[in-house]
Amino acid sequence: MDKIHVCAERVDFIFPEVIFPSERVFKVAGEELLRKLVLKHHENLIKSQIFYLFPTDKAEMEKLVRRSADFVVEMCGGPSYYTASRGEPRMRSRHFSVTIDEKAREVWLACYKYALKEVNFPFSVLEEFWQWIESFSIRIINRRTTLEPPRRIPFAEIKNFFIS
């Protein structure tokens, strides 16, 4: 009798819970600062190791920044710009055309950390924003390169970066 080879079922990691920011983030930071944050984040990204994931055409990049800002504004409690124009976010599937692995996620998140400092994001809502963006960033990983779960970066680990 032939021996049957079976690979046992396994889950490589569990996605963390994502707690979206409260409306307080929008009320404190405001739409203008949130849009400035997203712009600065993308400026950092195109200077980073993952620059190749982003359009080189200026008009395409501006469109991408506008859509991303619409998403962030809405997720932080502002008007529903993103869902009104694009429908349900489904960010992981929207990003399948590009490879986002654990390393790309860490670079993306580091660019956010620097952008938050560069725009002087209000400290009173910084932790709430970070908790959302850090856990959300794990959800956009669409290609796994390791069996280790993605490295978590709690606010307590980066808090002093913003105090100077």
Sequence and secondary structure as in RCSB ss.txt:
>XXXX:A:sequence
MDKIHVCAERVDFIFPEVIFPSERVFKVAGEELLRKLVLKHHENLIKSQIFYLFPTDKAEMEKLVRRSADFVVEM
CGGPSYYTASRGEPRMRSRHFSVTIDEKAREVWLACYKYALKEVNFPFSVLEEFWQWIESFSIRIINRRTTLEPP
RRIPFAEIKNFFIS
>XXXX:A:secstr
           S          HHHHHHHHHHHHHHHHHHHHHHHTTSTTGGGS SSHHHHHHHHHHHHHHHHHH
TTS  HHHHHH S  HHHHTTTS   HHHHHHHHHHHHHHHHHTT  HHHHHHHHHHHHHHHHHT  S   SS  
    HHHHGGGG  
